[in-house]
Amino acid sequence: MVNVTLQDLQQLISYAVDAGIQSYQRGIDPDGDRIKRSEAERYVKRVGFQPVMLQKWTDANLLHPVKNGKSQNAPLWYSLADIKKLISSIKLKRICNESI
């Protein structure tokens, strides 16, 4: 049996709803979902992760940034919807593991 606090459940639902809204917005405006690496780093830091996690998630094939341009210095773009879905999944896993 998994024992989850009300606060954990509310936070998890909030992350999941936010990820769903972002996915919906991506369907309406795909370009509006793209954010630069610096913006992605600020976002993940704001929700409690180290910015270096973006690279770790990419290396683990959990995120798929796109380079806009062919030059070596072309910026990497991330899908905010994908980041939010991944964070929601990680938060769920943490809550379940802590509750066991």
ABEGO torsion letter per residue (X at the ends): XBBBBAAAAAAAAAAAAAAAAAAAAAAABAAAABBBAAAAAAAAAAAGBBAAAAAAAAAAGABBBBBBEABAABBBBBBAAAAAAAAAAAAAAAAAAAAX
